[in-house]
């Protein structure tokens, strides 16, 4: 899943968790999930392309667990969102590989 943001939003891991749950529900929620057979699902990758005016590193990870009220050694649920700063002046590597994103960034 990819989302574009022009403002920094620390809640993206929670939002992306909701998005991916809705996608899984849409495509895989059926009687099959109650069977003894494992339902295979795509491995999620969660990205945010950031092009706002605030300073942000070229890449950073936002974690759902950073929002948990209580910290624990073993997590039952985690979502990690990779935030990529696609501001043209920042020179993100992805802009060299993706012409459309490069043009958008300019």
N, C-alpha and C positions, 0 to 999 in steps of 0.2 A: 504494500500500500504506500502511496506517495501523496503527500499533501504539500501545498505551497503556503508559506506564511510570510507576511511582511512585518509582523511584530513577533517578538520573542514570547513564547507561550510554554511555561513549564508544565502545563497540563496535557501536553501532547501524548505522553504514554497512556494516560487514562482514556483519552479520546480514541487513540489507535486501538486500544484493547476493546473498546466498544465496537469500533468499526469492524475489526477482524471477527469478533464474536457474531456480529450480524451477518457477515459474509459466510461464515461457517454454518450458521443456522439456515441461511437461505439455500445453500447448496447441499448440506449434509444432514440436516435435521429430518429424520424419518424414523420409521420403525427399526431401521438398521442399527441405530445407535443403542438400542436396547437388546441387541442380539449378543451372542457370545463371540462373534467375529469382530476383530478390530477394524474400524473404519479408518482408512488412510486419508490424511488431509495434507494439503500443501503446507510446506514450512513457511511461516510468515516472515517477511522482511518489511521493516517499518522505517520509512524515510520522511523527512521534512526538508524541503528546499526553502531556504531562508534568503530573502533579498531585501530586508529592511535597512533602515538607516543606522540602527544601533550597532555598536561594535560587537562582533561575535567571532569566535575562532573559525577557521576554515571547516573544521569538523568537531562535533562533540556528541556525546551520548546522553540522552535523558532517560532516566529509569523510573519506572512505576514505583519501585520500592522506596524511592526518595520521598514519596508522599505518604508512606505508611505512618500511622500514628505511633506504632511501636515497632522497634527494630528487632529482628530475630536472626538467629544464625542460619536457619534453614527457611528458604522461601518456598511457599506453595505456588505462588503466581509471580511472574516477572514479565515485564514488557520493556524492551530497550528500543528507543527510537534514535536513529542516527540523523542528526541535524547537519546538513551540508550548506554552508554559506556560498550561495551562487552569485554574489555580487561580482560583477565583472572585474572591478578594480582589485578584488581580493585574490583573483587568479586561481580559483579552485581547479584542480586537475580534471574534474568531470567536464568542465567547459571545453577542454581540448578534445575530449572524446565524443561529445554530443553537440553537433552543429545546431540543432533546434534550441537546446538549452542555452548555448552560447549566444545565439541571436536574441533569445528572450532576455537574457541577462544584460545585453547591451542596451 
